[in-house]
Amino acid sequence: MSQLGSRIGVQIYLVIFFAYLLGPLVIMSVTAFNSSSFPSAMPWECLTFDWFRSLLQDSRIMNGIRNSILIGAGTVVLSVLMGLSGALVLMRIWPRLRATYYTIVIAPILIPGVVLGISTLVFWDRINRLLGLGPGSVLSNGLFLTILGQSTFIASYCMLVMVARLQRYDETLSEAALDLGATPAQVFRKILLPFMRPAIVTAAVLAFLASFENYNTTTFIFGEYPTLTIELSQKVRYGVTPAVSALAFIIVALTIFIALANEAIRRRRELVAAVRSGASVTVAAGGRVTLPRIFSGNISAVLVVAMAMGTIVMIGTASVYRPDQCIADLRQEKQLAAQKRAEELRRQRDAKTGGTGENVGIDPVTSPAAPPRSQGGGFETVFDPGVLQELGN
């Protein structure tokens, strides 16, 4: 009984946890298909795909995405190279200096992004002045400064990934290759680099994602190359539309699709490796599939295909579906509701005045009259007609 209660408690906790974690993303995704001019899931108005069209027509958002991709690519190259170099030095440095070196290399992770952005801007501005270069030089270019500023701390993350992989490397492989006549460059290219390939790919993905979403460091050094986060922050400041929700939906869908595709490829490789080693496909797949139906045992692959088909269906529906009639009907309903509300306010006013038509207060919809003079010795408003007449006399 206690085990059953514990299992139920864990399941409830997981449901609450994932609802808290994924709930905002689901709500924002829903707002991308609501015709409301402000991002909202309730009340639901009309199904529309116009916000995706608005997103594609927004030149600032498209320019921000392009700049983010360029900066992310540059940051990946620089951060992966620095991370790999730092990891190799850390594993081969004198053991007594290893802790000091590790602290120095990891320090940028602990420094606030605002400090990194300002220090990058000030440092390279001084270098630019010492070299006598003008304001249009590459050292003052926003693209160059952003890549350098982001790489200062992203390289530390890459190094941690590389170190975790290098700790599993067998040094005897390099020693054997050197004994057999290989040069250090050949050992690095043919033995160490293939072994580090999974860590390099992981570090590259991590570096790109960290660069793509960075704001604190980028906001001081982007110059003429505003990234997507900069453009979104400016849009939120001056008013946001559901086109931002459409962008969020696309990013979430791409993330899920790539994750499922990676898992499907990994599972496929495991099944193929198990079959080549002599195990039956049924055993390799956990007793769920046979050889002619090996694809059905890969749930991730099935989900990838389902998402691809759903995307095709959504694009096809968006190309022929028009919510104009629904929006027109909704606008007419809102007008009728506003008229009914105005009539209700008018009836309430008539009920208060007893049908005499006297103004007893300001009605924001039907009566522009001024408020009455206060009774019982209270202060009179300066906009009271009697006060204005007395001031005029």
N, C-alpha and C positions, 0 to 999 in steps of 0.2 A: 504493500500500500504506500509505504514511504517512497519507494522507487518510482511508482506511478506518479505520485505527487511531484517528485523532483523533476521527472520527465516533462510533465505538463507545465511546471513552472519555467523550465528552460525554454520550452516552445513558446510560451507567452512572452518571455523576455526577448527571444529572437524576433518575434513578430513586432513587438514595440520598437526594438532597436532598428530593424530595417525600415519600419514605417517612419521613424524619426530621420533616418539617413536618406531614404529615397523619396519620402513624401513631397518635399519641396520641388524636387526634379519632376515628379509626375504632375504636380499642379502647374508648374511653369510650362510643361509640354502641352498640357490641355489648353492653356491660355493662347497658344499659338494657333489654335483652330477656332477660337471664338471671335465673332465679328465685333466685339466691343472694342472701342478705340483705346481703352486703357486695359492693360493686362489683368484679366480677372477670369476666374473659372465659374463663378456664380455671381449673378444669375446668367444662365446660358442663353445666348441670343440666337446666332445662326452659325452653321458650319461654314467655314471659309478657308481658302488657301491663299487669300490675297496677301497675307502677311509674309509669306515666303516670296511672293513676287516683289513686295516692297523691300524685302531684305536684299534681293539681287539687284534692285535698282538704287540702293543706297550706296553712293560712291564713297562715302567716308568709311563705312563698315568694310566694303570691299578693299579699300586702300589699307585699312588697318590689318585685315587678314593677310594681305600680300606682304606688308612690312613685318608682321609677326612671323611669317614663314621664312622670310629672308634672314631675319635676326636669329630665329631658331636654328636654321641650317648652319649659320656661322658659329653660333654658340655651341652646337653639337660638335663641330670639327675641333674647335679650340679646347673645349672642356674635356673631350675624350682624350685628346693628345696629352693635355696636362695631367689628367687623372691617371692615365696609363704610365706616364713618366714618373709621377709621384709615387705610384704603387710599386714600381720596379725599384726605385731608390729606397723606399721604406723597407722592402724585403731584403735589400743587400747592404744597407747602411750599418755602420758599427753599432752593435746592440746597445751600448751605453748612450748613444745619441738618438736612438730610435724614438723614445718617449718624447724628447724635446722636438724632434722633427715632426712627429705626429701631431703634437699640440699646435705647432705653427701652421701646418697645412690645414688643419680642421678649423682653425680660428675664424675664417670668413663665414662659416655657417652660423656662428654665434653672434656675429656683428649685425645690427639692424640694417635692413635694406636701404633705408634712408641715408644712413652714414656711408654706405658703399657708393650710392649714387652721387652724393655730394663730393666725396673724396675723389671719385673717378673724374668728375667734371673739373674740379680744381687742379688735380695733378696734371692732367693732359693739357689743360689750358696753360699752365706754367711751362710745360715742355714746349708747347706751341710757340710761346713768347720767347723762350730761350733760343729756339732755332730760328727766330725771326720770320716765321710763317704768318700768313694772313688769316683772317677769319674763315676763309673758304678752303682751307687746307684739309687734308684727310684726318688730321689729328683733332679737328673740331667738328668733324662730320658726325651727325647723330647716329647713323648706322654703325659706324666704327666704335663710337663710345658706348653704345648700348651693348654691343657684342662683348666688349672688354669688361664692362661693368657687371654684366650677368655672369660671365665666365669666372669671375673672381670667387664666387661662392658655389656655382654649379659644378665647377671642377672638383670641389671637395667631395660632393656627393658621388661623382664618377669614381674618384679615387677609392672611396669606401667599397664600392661594388667591385672594383678591380682587386683590392686587397683580399676580399672574401674569396675570390676565385683563385688568387695566387697562393693562398694558404693550402690549397689542395694540390698544388703542382709538385711533381716529383722531380727534384733537382738532378737525380741520377740520369734522367733522360737527356738533359743538356750535357752532362759530363760524358755520357756514352757517345753522344754525337761528336763532341769535341775530340774524344780519343780516336774516333774513326776518321778524323780528318776534316770535319765540317768547320767552317769559320763561324765566329760569333754572330755575324749577320745571317748566315744560313740557319743557325740554331733558332734565332729569333723569328725568322720568317717561316720556317717549315715545322717548327715544333711548338714554340711558345705562343706564337700568334694564333695558330689554329686552336690551341687549348684555351686561349683567352677570348675566342670569338663570341661565345654566349654572353660573357660579361661585357664585352664591348657593345654588343647589340642592346643589352639591357641598359647600360649606361647612356647610350645614345638616345634611347626612348625617354629615359628619365630626364636627360638634359633638355630635350626638345619640349617636353611637357612643362618643366619648370620654367623654361624661357617663355613659352607661349602664354602662361598665366601670370607672369611676374608683373607687378605694378609699382611697388615701393621704390625699387632701384631705377626702373625705366622712366618714371615720371620726371626725373631731374635731367636726363641726358638724351632723350629721344630726338630733340631738335626738330628737323623737318620730316622725321619718319615716325609719326605716331603709331603705336601698335594697337591691336584690337582692344586690349584692356584700357588704354588711354581713351580711345574713342567711346567705349561703353561708359566709362566714368563721366565723360562730358555729356553724353546723352542723358544719363540718369540725372545729372544736375539740372538740365534744361527741359526735362520731360521725356519719358520713355514711352515707346509704343510696343505693341505685341510683336513687332518685327524682331525685337531682342529675344523674345520667347521662341520665335521660330529658329533663330540662331542657336539658342540653347538646346532646342530639340534636336537639331542636326548634329551638334557636338555630342550629345548623349547617345544618339543612335549610332554615330560612327564609332564611339568608344566601345559600345556593347558589341557592335559588329566585328571590330578588330579583335576584341578579346575572345569572342566565340570562334572566329576564324583561326586564331592562334591555338586555342584549345583543340579545335577539330584537327588541325595539322599535327599537333603533338600526339593526339590519340591515334591518328592514322599511322603515324610512324611506329608507335608502340605495337600496334596490331601487326604491321608488316614485319617488324623485327621479331615478334613472337612466332609468327608463321615461318619465317626463315630459319629460326632456331629449332624447328621441328614440332612445336606445339600446334595443336589444331586451332582453327579460328574460333571455334566455340569456347575452348578453354581460355584463349587469349582475351576474348571479349567477355569473360565472366559467365559463360554458358548461356548467352542470350542470342547469339547469331550463328549462322552457318556461312560457309564461303560465298555462295551466291548472293547473300544478303549482308555482306560485311558493312555496307554503308549504313544499314539500319541500326547497328550497334553503336554508332557515333552520334550521340544526342546533340553535341555541339554543331556537327555538320548539318543535322536536320534543322536546327534553329537558324543557322546561317542561311540555308536555302529559304526557310520561311520568311526571314527578314528581307531577303532579296526580292522574293515574290511580293511581299507586302509593300516594299518600296515602289516596285513597278506598278502595282495596282493604285497606289496613292498618286503617283505621277500621272497615270492615265486618267484617274478621276479628276485631278486638279485641272487637266487640260480641257475637260468638257463641262465641268460643273461650274455654275455661276450662281452665287447667292443673292443676286440683285433683287429678285422678287421677294425673297425672305426678308431682306433688309428693308425694302420698301414697306412691306406689311408691318414689320416691327416699328418702323418710324411712325406709321399711321396709328398704331396702337399707343405709342408714347404720346402722340398729340392728343388722342382721345382721352387718355388718362390725365394729361395736363388740363384739358378743358373741364373734365369732371372735378378735378381738384379745385380749379378756380371757381366753379359753380358752388362747390361745397363751402369754400371760404366766403363766398358772397352770401350764401344762406346763413352761415354763422354770424356774419356781420349784421344782416337784417334782423336775426333773432335777438341780438344784443341791443340794437337800437329800437326795437319794437316796430319796425317798419316805417319809422319817421324819416330815415335817411340821414340822421345826424351822425357826424363823425365822432366816434368815441376813442379812436386810436388810429395808428397807422396800419393800413392793410398793404403789405408789400406787393400785392397783385392787383387790387382793384381801387385802392384809395391812396392818392398822393397827399391827402390833407395832413396838416401839421398836428402834433399832439396837443391836447387841451391844456389849459392853464391848471396848474396843480391846485388842489383843494386842501382846506384844513391848515393853511399857513405854511404849506411846503414851498420850496424854491421853484420859481418859474423858469422855464427854459428860455434861452436867448432867441430861439426861433419862434417863440409864441407871437402871433400877430399883434396882440395887445402890447407886448413889450416893444416890438418894432415900431408901432405907432407912437408910443410914448417917447422912444428915442428920436423919432423923426420930428416930434414937436419940440 
